[in-house]
Amino acid sequence: MSTSAANPPVTAPEPAPSSNKIRAFLRLVMIEHSVFALPFALIAAFTAMWDDDRRVHWLQLGLIIVAMVSARTVAMAANRILDRRFDALNPRTAKRELVTGALSVAVAWRGFAIALVIFLASAAALGWLPLALSPIAVGLLVLYSYGKRFTDFPQVLLGLAQAVAPIGAWMGVTGGFAWPATALGLAVGTWIGGFDLIYSCQDAEIDRQIDSRSFPARFGIPAALRWSSITHLVTVACYLWFGLAAGLGVLWWIGLTVTAAVLVYEHLIVKPHDLSRVNRAFFTANGFVGIQLFLFAIADLIVQGLRA
């Protein structure tokens, strides 16, 4: 038998098609989870337009959506790249694309860079102030990814990063700051920070083992769930503040009542000794909160005169 027949030449595997890389990147950043924060950026934008001249400015709205989704993509890509060592050590996250090799780190960095350029371009199109402040927004979004390395309170960093969305959306419409936007930003920040406290409980033990810092790992799951409840009380208070400051009507208050009921449900179904329903609380309940509150807010604004 000839040497060439016994040892056929090894050929390099064909590179994955670009479409597969794009799909893998979108899975990596969990693009569908934009539903958590995007509705509140839209609430801020529509409310600012209603407060300004009662009309929807579609170009501004489109730019705000692009800015919001691209900024979140920047944050998630940075998180997955920087946390890939932790992800590999955690059974819950060990199947993420950068751990399994379904997506290369180089491709993830390219996706990060493209999303960053899109975010900066959309911020620039919205005005000089959004562009000038965009580095602060990016800094907060990326800082959260480092949080578990130096603080037991990474949810605070996450909340600050998420609070940027409604404030930035309002600023993109009006070119300035306003108390209603601040109230809504604090509501969103405490809401997301609070339910991330719940979500991180399922990793408390493994976080201790792999030296990944978190509130549940440091203070325990019961303490984390208590502080999540307290944080969500602040959330409801901030939504109340937003409704009063913006001058919203009865439909907003109905939506807020539903939101409060869902938050109570969320905390009732997750127990320190039973975390089996964390995903129901995290994904189902919180996804519902964002969508229904957005619908009630828009309906209220339309009733009060918002026009296309």
C-alpha positions as CSV (number, residue, x, y, z in Angstrom):
1,M,0.0,0.0,0.0
2,S,1.4,3.4,-0.9
3,T,2.2,6.0,1.7
4,S,-0.3,8.4,0.1
5,A,-3.1,5.9,0.2
6,A,-2.4,4.9,3.9
7,N,-2.1,8.5,4.9
8,P,-4.4,10.6,2.8
9,P,-3.7,14.3,2.9
10,V,-5.4,16.2,5.6
11,T,-7.6,19.0,4.3
12,A,-8.6,22.0,6.4
13,P,-12.3,22.1,7.3
14,E,-14.3,24.5,5.2
15,P,-15.1,27.7,7.0
16,A,-18.7,28.0,8.2
17,P,-20.9,30.1,5.9
18,S,-21.3,33.7,6.9
19,S,-25.0,33.1,7.5
20,N,-24.2,30.4,10.1
21,K,-21.8,32.8,11.8
22,I,-24.4,35.5,12.0
23,R,-27.0,33.1,13.4
24,A,-24.4,31.9,16.0
25,F,-23.6,35.5,16.9
26,L,-27.3,36.4,17.4
27,R,-27.7,33.4,19.6
28,L,-24.6,34.4,21.5
29,V,-26.0,37.9,22.3
30,M,-29.6,36.5,22.8
31,I,-31.0,39.2,20.5
32,E,-34.6,38.2,21.4
33,H,-34.0,39.4,25.0
34,S,-34.1,43.0,23.8
35,V,-37.8,42.7,24.7
36,F,-36.8,43.4,28.3
37,A,-35.4,46.9,27.9
38,L,-36.6,48.0,24.5
39,P,-40.2,48.6,25.5
40,F,-39.1,51.2,28.1
41,A,-36.9,53.0,25.6
42,L,-40.0,53.3,23.4
43,I,-42.2,54.4,26.3
44,A,-39.7,57.2,27.0
45,A,-39.5,58.1,23.3
46,F,-43.3,58.2,22.7
47,T,-43.9,60.1,26.0
48,A,-41.3,62.7,25.1
49,M,-42.9,63.1,21.6
50,W,-46.3,63.5,23.2
51,D,-45.0,66.0,25.7
52,D,-43.3,67.9,22.9
53,D,-45.8,68.3,20.1
54,R,-48.2,65.3,20.4
55,R,-46.8,63.7,17.2
56,V,-44.7,60.6,16.5
57,H,-41.4,61.4,14.8
58,W,-40.7,58.1,13.0
59,L,-37.1,58.8,12.0
60,Q,-36.2,59.6,15.6
61,L,-38.1,56.5,16.7
62,G,-36.2,54.3,14.2
63,L,-32.9,55.6,15.3
64,I,-33.7,55.1,18.9
65,I,-34.6,51.4,18.2
66,V,-31.3,50.9,16.3
67,A,-29.4,52.6,19.1
68,M,-31.0,50.5,21.8
69,V,-30.6,47.1,20.1
70,S,-27.0,47.8,19.0
71,A,-26.0,49.1,22.5
72,R,-27.5,45.9,24.0
73,T,-25.6,43.8,21.4
74,V,-22.4,45.6,22.4
75,A,-23.0,44.8,26.1
76,M,-23.9,41.1,25.5
77,A,-21.0,40.5,23.1
78,A,-18.6,42.0,25.6
79,N,-20.1,40.0,28.4
80,R,-19.8,36.7,26.5
81,I,-16.3,37.4,25.4
82,L,-15.0,38.5,28.7
83,D,-16.8,35.8,30.7
84,R,-16.0,32.9,28.5
85,R,-13.7,31.4,31.2
86,F,-16.4,31.6,33.8
87,D,-18.9,30.2,31.4
88,A,-16.8,27.2,30.6
89,L,-16.7,26.3,34.4
90,N,-20.4,26.6,34.9
91,P,-22.5,23.7,33.7
92,R,-25.5,26.1,33.1
93,T,-23.4,28.2,30.6
94,A,-21.0,25.6,29.3
95,K,-22.9,25.3,26.0
96,R,-22.6,28.9,25.1
97,E,-21.2,29.4,21.6
98,L,-17.7,30.7,22.6
99,V,-17.2,27.8,25.0
100,T,-18.3,25.1,22.5
101,G,-16.5,26.7,19.6
102,A,-19.7,27.2,17.6
103,L,-18.4,30.8,17.2
104,S,-14.8,32.0,17.4
105,V,-13.7,34.8,19.7
106,A,-12.5,36.7,16.6
107,V,-15.9,36.6,15.0
108,A,-17.5,37.7,18.3
109,W,-15.1,40.7,18.5
110,R,-16.1,41.6,14.9
111,G,-19.7,41.5,15.8
112,F,-19.0,43.7,18.9
113,A,-17.1,46.2,16.7
114,I,-19.9,46.4,14.1
115,A,-22.6,46.8,16.8
116,L,-20.5,49.6,18.4
117,V,-20.1,51.5,15.1
118,I,-23.9,51.2,14.6
119,F,-24.6,52.5,18.1
120,L,-22.3,55.4,17.7
121,A,-23.6,56.3,14.3
122,S,-27.3,56.2,15.5
123,A,-26.3,58.3,18.6
124,A,-24.7,60.8,16.3
125,A,-27.8,60.9,14.1
126,L,-29.9,61.7,17.1
127,G,-27.9,64.7,18.1
128,W,-24.6,66.0,19.6
129,L,-25.6,65.3,23.2
130,P,-26.4,61.6,22.7
131,L,-23.1,61.2,20.8
132,A,-21.2,63.1,23.5
133,L,-22.6,60.9,26.2
134,S,-22.5,57.6,24.3
135,P,-19.0,56.7,25.6
136,I,-20.5,56.8,29.2
137,A,-23.3,54.5,28.1
138,V,-20.8,52.0,26.5
139,G,-18.6,52.2,29.5
140,L,-21.4,51.3,31.9
141,L,-22.5,48.5,29.6
142,V,-19.1,46.9,29.4
143,L,-18.2,47.6,33.1
144,Y,-20.9,45.2,34.1
145,S,-19.0,42.4,32.4
146,Y,-16.1,43.0,34.8
147,G,-18.3,43.4,37.9
148,K,-18.1,39.8,39.1
149,R,-14.3,40.2,39.3
150,F,-14.3,43.0,41.8
151,T,-17.6,43.4,43.5
152,D,-20.4,41.4,45.2
153,F,-22.9,43.8,43.8
154,P,-22.7,43.4,40.0
155,Q,-26.5,43.9,39.8
156,V,-26.0,47.5,40.7
157,L,-23.7,47.9,37.7
158,L,-26.3,46.1,35.5
159,G,-29.1,48.4,36.8
160,L,-27.0,51.6,36.0
161,A,-26.3,50.3,32.5
162,Q,-30.0,49.5,31.9
163,A,-31.2,52.9,33.3
164,V,-29.4,54.5,30.4
165,A,-31.9,53.3,27.8
166,P,-35.0,55.4,28.7
167,I,-32.9,58.4,29.6
168,G,-31.0,58.2,26.3
169,A,-34.3,57.7,24.4
170,W,-35.8,60.8,25.9
171,M,-32.7,62.7,25.3
172,G,-32.7,61.6,21.7
173,V,-36.1,63.1,21.2
174,T,-35.8,66.4,23.1
175,G,-32.0,66.9,23.2
176,G,-32.0,67.3,27.0
177,F,-32.7,65.6,30.4
178,A,-36.0,65.5,32.2
179,W,-37.3,64.2,35.5
180,P,-39.8,61.7,33.9
181,A,-36.9,60.1,32.0
182,T,-34.9,59.9,35.2
183,A,-37.8,58.2,37.0
184,L,-38.3,55.7,34.2
185,G,-34.6,55.0,34.0
186,L,-34.4,54.2,37.7
187,A,-37.5,52.1,37.4
188,V,-36.0,50.0,34.6
189,G,-32.6,49.8,36.3
190,T,-34.1,48.5,39.6
191,W,-36.5,46.2,37.8
192,I,-33.7,44.5,35.8
193,G,-31.3,44.6,38.7
194,G,-33.9,43.0,40.9
195,F,-34.8,40.1,38.7
196,D,-31.1,39.5,37.9
197,L,-30.7,39.0,41.7
198,I,-33.3,36.2,41.4
199,Y,-31.7,34.7,38.3
200,S,-28.2,34.7,39.8
201,C,-29.4,32.6,42.7
202,Q,-29.2,29.5,40.6
203,D,-25.4,30.0,40.2
204,A,-24.7,30.8,43.8
205,E,-22.8,27.6,44.7
206,I,-20.9,27.3,41.4
207,D,-19.9,31.0,41.7
208,R,-18.3,30.3,45.0
209,Q,-16.4,27.4,43.5
210,I,-15.1,29.3,40.5
211,D,-14.4,32.6,42.3
212,S,-17.1,34.5,40.4
213,R,-18.4,37.2,42.8
214,S,-22.2,37.8,43.2
215,F,-24.6,38.8,45.8
216,P,-26.1,35.3,46.3
217,A,-22.7,33.8,46.5
218,R,-21.6,36.2,49.1
219,F,-24.7,36.7,51.2
220,G,-26.8,33.7,50.4
221,I,-30.0,33.0,48.4
222,P,-32.5,34.0,51.1
223,A,-30.8,37.4,51.4
224,A,-30.7,37.8,47.6
225,L,-34.5,37.1,47.3
226,R,-35.3,39.5,50.1
227,W,-33.3,42.3,48.5
228,S,-34.8,41.5,45.1
229,S,-38.3,42.1,46.7
230,I,-37.1,45.4,48.2
231,T,-35.6,46.5,44.9
232,H,-38.8,45.8,43.1
233,L,-40.7,47.9,45.6
234,V,-38.5,50.7,44.6
235,T,-39.3,49.8,40.9
236,V,-43.0,50.3,41.5
237,A,-42.4,53.6,43.3
238,C,-40.3,54.8,40.4
239,Y,-43.0,53.8,37.9
240,L,-45.4,55.7,40.0
241,W,-43.1,58.7,40.0
242,F,-42.8,58.5,36.2
243,G,-46.5,58.4,35.7
244,L,-47.1,61.5,37.9
245,A,-44.1,63.4,36.4
246,A,-45.2,62.7,32.8
247,G,-48.9,63.4,33.4
248,L,-50.1,60.0,32.3
249,G,-53.6,58.9,32.7
250,V,-55.8,56.0,33.9
251,L,-54.5,53.4,31.4
252,W,-51.0,53.8,32.6
253,W,-52.2,53.2,36.2
254,I,-54.0,50.1,35.1
255,G,-50.7,48.8,33.4
256,L,-48.8,49.7,36.6
257,T,-51.2,47.7,38.7
258,V,-50.8,44.7,36.4
259,T,-47.0,45.1,36.6
260,A,-47.1,45.2,40.4
261,A,-49.2,42.0,40.5
262,V,-46.8,40.2,38.1
263,L,-43.9,41.2,40.3
264,V,-45.7,39.8,43.4
265,Y,-46.3,36.6,41.5
266,E,-42.6,36.4,40.4
267,H,-41.5,36.6,44.1
268,L,-44.1,34.1,45.2
269,I,-43.1,31.3,42.9
270,V,-39.3,31.5,43.7
271,K,-38.3,30.1,47.1
272,P,-34.8,29.8,48.7
273,H,-35.2,26.0,48.8
274,D,-36.9,25.8,45.3
275,L,-35.3,27.6,42.4
276,S,-37.0,25.3,39.8
277,R,-39.3,28.2,38.6
278,V,-36.6,30.8,38.2
279,N,-36.8,30.7,34.4
280,R,-40.6,31.2,34.6
281,A,-40.0,34.3,36.7
282,F,-37.1,35.6,34.7
283,F,-38.3,35.0,31.1
284,T,-42.0,34.7,31.1
285,A,-43.1,37.1,33.8
286,N,-40.6,39.8,33.0
287,G,-41.1,39.6,29.3
288,F,-44.8,40.0,30.0
289,V,-44.1,43.1,32.2
290,G,-42.3,44.9,29.5
291,I,-44.8,44.2,26.7
292,Q,-48.0,44.9,28.7
293,L,-46.7,48.1,30.3
294,F,-45.6,49.4,26.9
295,L,-49.1,48.7,25.4
296,F,-50.9,50.4,28.3
297,A,-48.5,53.4,28.1
298,I,-49.0,53.8,24.3
299,A,-52.8,53.4,24.6
300,D,-52.8,56.1,27.3
301,L,-50.7,58.5,25.2
302,I,-53.0,57.9,22.2
303,V,-56.1,58.6,24.3
304,Q,-54.4,61.8,25.4
305,G,-53.7,63.0,21.9
306,L,-50.6,61.4,20.5
307,R,-50.8,61.2,16.7
308,A,-48.8,59.5,14.0
